[in-house]
């Protein structure tokens, strides 16, 4: 299965619903999703017709995400000196080279593309916000113990790479579709697990009911000594079996199972932001990464990056009731081959550890 040409879809003019290029793209995306989740979904009648609107929704979302992404930042010492975003992401210009230059994905990319002089990549980070007390200047008066919020970025990682900005954005588009397909697969897996648990529960209930009924058929029953509690227990087990049967019917049997799984995948792809959400984040920071309000007299510079939230097989709104979804800050960067760092511990770093 060749890669989806998603890039052509969002780079080109607006298409009508009947545009042949759109139809071809959606058809290829449908087959990609089916192959990723469960190839047996092709046995479901009209699977492609049912998936197409949901896939179109996901492609539209992928297009909107790519459209709001700016030109990649220069990830270099010079870039750190001139770009407030890079200064916010890294404490020093050397940290840019140390953190990014050793990324395994970058080394793999340059090994596989020997002619490439630079790589375009997704830099993702953990953003930490802290509430602190500091000083603030208001006119000529310095105020102490002022409530402030500082941000820091840690755990810098390089994700997908590309030889150019368009190639990188195309790869991001594919990753978004793959992520949503995986979310659909996770929902299907959850349903399978629930169905297996229901089947195991049904088998156990049947055994318990049979044992309970046999006890009522022994000498106690012959002598008229049947305990009323035994009959109550039998009634309870029969009620549980009936409830179990309803749940299994809802989960489907045979070909109905595939139909139910297809519906699950459609649910995810039709509402992509419920499972995978990317938003733009703007902050005004001073040189110490203290957040400044828009009308603050303190010196500050605007930075812009993205926040990605996603979770495995559950709605973001569901997981936030028991915990936060996985959240990472990220930005697009451009990195030169000449700044690659060799593996292992550098001598100057080792010496600093001994001091």
C-alpha positions as CSV (number, residue, x, y, z in Angstrom):
1,X,0.0,0.0,0.0
2,X,1.6,3.2,-1.1
3,X,1.6,6.3,1.2
4,X,-1.4,8.5,1.0
5,X,-0.8,11.8,-0.9
6,X,-2.3,13.9,1.9
7,X,0.1,16.8,1.1
8,X,-1.5,17.3,-2.3
9,X,-4.9,17.5,-0.7
10,X,-4.0,20.5,1.6
11,X,-1.6,22.3,-0.7
12,X,-4.1,22.4,-3.6
13,X,-7.1,24.7,-4.1
14,X,-10.3,24.1,-2.2
15,X,-12.1,21.1,-3.7
16,X,-15.8,20.4,-4.1
17,X,-17.3,17.3,-2.6
18,X,-17.4,15.7,-6.1
19,X,-13.7,16.5,-6.9
20,X,-12.1,13.3,-8.3
21,X,-8.8,14.0,-6.5
22,X,-10.6,14.1,-3.2
23,X,-12.5,10.9,-3.9
24,X,-9.3,9.1,-4.9
25,X,-7.5,10.4,-1.8
26,X,-10.4,9.4,0.5
27,X,-10.6,5.9,-1.1
28,X,-6.9,5.3,-0.6
29,X,-7.1,6.6,3.0
30,X,-10.1,4.2,3.7
31,X,-8.0,1.3,2.6
32,X,-5.1,2.4,4.7
33,X,-7.3,2.7,7.8
34,X,-8.8,-0.8,7.2
35,X,-5.4,-2.3,6.7
36,X,-4.1,-0.7,9.9
37,X,-7.1,-1.6,12.1
38,X,-8.5,-4.9,10.8
39,X,-8.3,-6.1,7.2
40,X,-11.3,-8.3,7.8
41,X,-13.5,-5.2,7.9
42,X,-13.6,-5.5,4.1
43,X,-16.1,-8.3,4.6
44,X,-18.6,-5.8,6.0
45,X,-21.0,-4.7,3.3
46,X,-20.4,-1.2,2.0
47,X,-17.5,-0.8,4.4
48,X,-15.9,1.9,2.2
49,X,-19.1,3.9,1.9
50,X,-19.5,3.9,5.6
51,X,-15.9,4.8,6.3
52,X,-15.6,7.5,3.7
53,X,-17.4,10.4,5.5
54,X,-15.4,9.7,8.7
55,X,-12.1,9.5,6.9
56,X,-12.9,12.8,5.2
57,X,-13.5,14.4,8.6
58,X,-10.0,13.2,9.8
59,X,-8.3,14.4,6.6
60,X,-10.0,17.8,7.0
61,X,-8.7,18.0,10.6
62,X,-5.2,17.0,9.5
63,X,-5.3,19.7,6.9
64,X,-6.3,22.3,9.4
65,X,-3.4,21.3,11.7
66,X,-0.8,21.6,9.0
67,X,-2.3,24.9,7.8
68,X,-1.6,26.6,11.1
69,X,2.0,25.4,11.4
70,X,4.6,28.2,10.8
71,X,8.0,28.0,9.1
72,X,10.4,25.7,11.1
73,X,12.7,27.4,13.6
74,X,16.4,27.3,13.1
75,X,17.8,24.9,15.7
76,X,21.4,26.2,16.0
77,X,23.5,28.5,18.2
78,X,22.7,31.4,15.9
79,X,19.0,30.5,15.9
80,X,19.1,30.6,19.7
81,X,20.6,34.1,19.7
82,X,17.9,35.5,17.3
83,X,14.8,33.4,18.0
84,X,12.9,34.0,21.3
85,X,11.2,30.6,20.9
86,X,14.5,28.7,20.9
87,X,15.7,30.8,23.9
88,X,12.5,29.8,25.7
89,X,12.9,26.1,24.8
90,X,16.6,25.9,25.7
91,X,18.6,27.5,28.5
92,X,21.8,28.1,26.4
93,X,22.8,27.9,22.7
94,X,25.0,24.9,23.5
95,X,21.9,23.1,24.9
96,X,20.3,23.3,21.5
97,X,23.2,21.4,19.9
98,X,23.6,18.9,22.8
99,X,19.8,18.1,23.1
100,X,19.0,17.9,19.4
101,X,22.3,16.9,17.9
102,X,22.3,13.5,19.5
103,X,18.7,12.6,18.7
104,X,18.7,9.0,17.3
105,X,16.0,9.9,14.7
106,X,18.2,12.7,13.3
107,X,21.2,10.4,13.0
108,X,19.0,7.8,11.3
109,X,17.7,10.4,8.9
110,X,21.1,11.7,7.9
111,X,22.4,8.1,7.6
112,X,19.6,7.3,5.2
113,X,19.9,10.6,3.3
114,X,23.6,11.1,2.8
115,X,23.1,14.0,0.4
116,X,20.9,16.0,2.8
117,X,22.6,19.0,4.4
118,X,19.8,19.7,6.9
119,X,16.8,18.0,8.4
120,X,13.3,19.4,9.1
121,X,11.9,17.8,12.2
122,X,9.3,17.9,15.0
123,X,10.8,18.9,18.3
124,X,8.6,17.7,21.1
125,X,9.1,18.6,24.8
126,X,7.6,18.4,28.2
127,X,6.4,21.8,29.3
128,X,6.4,22.5,33.1
129,X,4.6,25.5,34.6
130,X,5.5,26.6,38.1
131,X,3.9,29.1,40.5
132,X,6.6,31.2,42.2
133,X,7.2,34.4,44.1
134,X,9.5,37.0,42.5
135,X,10.1,40.7,41.9
136,X,8.3,43.0,39.5
137,X,9.0,46.5,38.4
138,X,6.1,48.9,38.3
139,X,7.3,52.4,37.2
140,X,10.3,53.1,39.3
141,X,9.1,50.8,42.2
142,X,10.3,47.3,42.7
143,X,7.7,45.0,44.2
144,X,8.8,41.8,46.0
145,X,7.0,38.5,46.6
146,X,4.9,39.0,43.5
147,X,3.0,35.8,42.3
148,X,4.5,34.7,39.0
149,X,4.3,31.8,36.6
150,X,7.4,30.4,35.0
151,X,7.6,27.9,32.2
152,X,10.4,25.5,31.4
153,X,10.9,22.8,28.7
154,X,12.5,19.5,29.4
155,X,12.9,16.0,27.9
156,X,13.5,17.4,24.4
157,X,13.0,14.7,21.7
158,X,13.0,14.7,17.9
159,X,10.1,12.9,16.3
160,X,9.4,12.6,12.6
161,X,12.0,14.0,10.1
162,X,11.9,15.1,6.5
163,X,14.3,16.6,3.9
164,X,12.2,19.7,3.4
165,X,9.4,21.6,5.0
166,X,6.7,20.2,2.6
167,X,8.0,16.7,3.2
168,X,7.9,17.1,6.9
169,X,4.3,18.4,6.9
170,X,3.3,15.5,4.6
171,X,4.8,13.1,7.1
172,X,3.0,14.8,10.0
173,X,-0.3,14.4,8.1
174,X,0.3,10.7,7.7
175,X,1.2,10.4,11.4
176,X,-2.1,12.1,12.3
177,X,-4.1,9.6,10.3
178,X,-2.1,6.7,11.7
179,X,-2.6,8.0,15.2
180,X,-6.4,8.1,14.7
181,X,-6.3,4.7,13.1
182,X,-4.5,3.4,16.2
183,X,-7.1,5.0,18.4
184,X,-9.8,3.2,16.4
185,X,-7.8,0.0,16.8
186,X,-7.6,0.5,20.6
187,X,-11.4,1.0,20.8
188,X,-11.9,-2.2,18.9
189,X,-9.5,-4.0,21.2
190,X,-11.3,-2.7,24.2
191,X,-14.6,-4.1,22.8
192,X,-13.0,-7.4,22.1
193,X,-11.7,-7.6,25.7
194,X,-15.1,-6.7,27.0
195,X,-16.8,-9.3,24.8
196,X,-14.3,-12.0,26.0
197,X,-14.9,-11.0,29.6
198,X,-18.7,-11.3,29.0
199,X,-18.2,-14.8,27.5
200,X,-16.1,-15.9,30.4
201,X,-18.6,-14.5,32.8
202,X,-21.4,-16.3,31.0
203,X,-19.6,-19.6,31.2
204,X,-19.0,-19.2,34.9
205,X,-22.6,-18.2,35.6
206,X,-23.9,-21.3,33.7
207,X,-21.6,-23.5,35.8
208,X,-22.8,-21.9,39.1
209,X,-26.4,-22.2,38.0
210,X,-26.1,-25.8,37.1
211,X,-24.5,-26.6,40.5
212,X,-27.2,-24.7,42.3
213,X,-29.9,-26.6,40.5
214,X,-28.3,-30.0,41.1
215,X,-28.3,-29.3,44.8
216,X,-32.0,-28.7,44.6
217,X,-32.5,-32.0,42.8
218,X,-30.9,-34.2,45.5
219,X,-32.3,-35.8,48.6
220,X,-33.1,-32.5,50.2
221,X,-35.6,-31.8,47.4
222,X,-37.0,-35.4,47.7
223,X,-37.7,-34.9,51.4
224,X,-39.2,-31.4,50.9
225,X,-36.3,-29.7,52.5
226,X,-35.4,-27.2,49.8
227,X,-34.1,-24.0,51.3
228,X,-35.8,-20.8,50.1
229,X,-32.4,-19.1,49.9
230,X,-31.4,-21.7,47.3
231,X,-34.3,-20.7,45.1
232,X,-33.4,-17.1,45.6
233,X,-29.8,-17.7,44.5
234,X,-31.1,-19.6,41.4
235,X,-33.3,-16.7,40.5
236,X,-30.4,-14.3,40.9
237,X,-28.1,-16.3,38.7
238,X,-30.8,-16.6,36.1
239,X,-31.3,-12.8,36.1
240,X,-27.5,-12.3,35.8
241,X,-27.4,-14.7,32.8
242,X,-30.2,-12.8,31.1
243,X,-28.4,-9.5,31.7
244,X,-25.2,-11.0,30.3
245,X,-27.0,-12.3,27.3
246,X,-28.3,-8.8,26.5
247,X,-24.8,-7.3,26.8
248,X,-23.5,-10.0,24.4
249,X,-26.3,-9.4,22.0
250,X,-25.4,-5.7,22.0
251,X,-21.7,-6.5,21.4
252,X,-22.7,-8.6,18.4
253,X,-21.9,-12.1,17.3
254,X,-20.4,-13.5,14.1
255,X,-20.5,-10.9,11.3
256,X,-22.2,-8.5,13.6
257,X,-18.9,-8.2,15.5
258,X,-17.2,-6.9,12.4
259,X,-20.0,-4.5,11.8
260,X,-19.7,-3.3,15.4
261,X,-15.9,-2.9,15.0
262,X,-16.4,-0.9,11.8
263,X,-18.8,1.4,13.7
264,X,-16.2,2.0,16.4
265,X,-13.5,3.0,13.8
266,X,-16.0,5.3,12.2
267,X,-16.8,7.0,15.5
268,X,-13.1,7.8,16.1
269,X,-12.4,9.1,12.6
270,X,-15.6,11.2,12.5
271,X,-14.6,13.1,15.7
272,X,-10.8,13.3,15.6
273,X,-10.5,16.0,18.2
274,X,-12.1,13.8,20.8
275,X,-9.1,11.5,20.7
276,X,-6.2,13.6,19.3
277,X,-6.1,17.3,19.7
278,X,-3.5,19.9,18.7
279,X,-3.8,23.6,19.7
280,X,-1.7,26.6,19.2
281,X,-0.2,28.2,22.4
282,X,1.1,31.8,22.7
283,X,3.0,33.1,25.7
284,X,4.8,36.4,26.4
285,X,8.0,35.6,28.3
286,X,10.9,37.6,29.7
287,X,14.4,36.3,29.5
288,X,13.9,34.2,32.7
289,X,10.8,32.5,31.1
290,X,8.5,34.3,33.5
291,X,5.0,34.7,31.9
292,X,4.1,38.3,31.3
293,X,0.6,39.7,30.8
294,X,-0.2,41.5,27.6
295,X,-0.4,44.9,29.4
296,X,2.6,44.3,31.6
297,X,5.3,47.0,31.6
298,X,7.9,44.3,32.0
299,X,10.1,43.4,29.0
300,X,8.9,40.3,27.2
301,X,8.8,38.6,23.8
302,X,6.0,36.6,22.2
303,X,6.6,32.9,21.5
304,X,4.4,30.4,19.8
305,X,4.3,26.7,19.8
306,X,1.8,23.8,19.8
307,X,0.3,21.5,22.4
308,X,-0.7,18.0,21.5
309,X,-3.1,15.9,23.6
310,X,-3.8,12.3,22.9
311,X,-4.8,9.2,24.6
312,X,-5.0,5.5,23.8
313,X,-8.5,4.3,22.9
314,X,-10.4,6.7,25.2
315,X,-12.1,10.0,24.8
316,X,-10.0,12.9,26.1
317,X,-13.0,14.1,28.0
318,X,-13.3,10.7,29.6
319,X,-9.7,10.4,30.7
320,X,-9.6,13.9,32.2
321,X,-12.1,12.7,34.8
322,X,-9.5,10.3,36.2
323,X,-6.2,11.8,35.0
324,X,-4.8,14.0,32.3
325,X,-4.2,12.8,28.7
326,X,-0.7,12.6,27.4
327,X,0.4,16.2,26.6
328,X,3.5,17.4,24.9
329,X,4.6,20.8,23.6
330,X,6.1,20.8,20.1
331,X,7.5,22.9,17.4
332,X,9.0,22.5,13.9
333,X,12.7,22.9,13.6
334,X,15.5,22.9,11.0
335,X,18.8,21.3,12.0
336,X,22.1,21.3,10.1
337,X,24.1,18.1,9.5
338,X,27.2,20.0,10.6
339,X,25.8,20.3,14.1
340,X,25.3,16.6,14.6
341,X,26.9,15.3,17.8
342,X,28.7,11.9,18.1
343,X,27.5,9.4,20.6
344,X,29.0,8.9,24.0
345,X,30.1,11.3,26.7
346,X,32.1,14.4,25.6
347,X,35.3,15.1,27.4
348,X,34.3,18.6,28.5
349,X,31.0,17.3,29.9
350,X,32.9,14.5,31.8
351,X,35.3,17.1,33.2
352,X,32.5,19.3,34.4
353,X,31.1,16.4,36.3
354,X,34.3,16.0,38.3
355,X,34.5,19.6,39.4
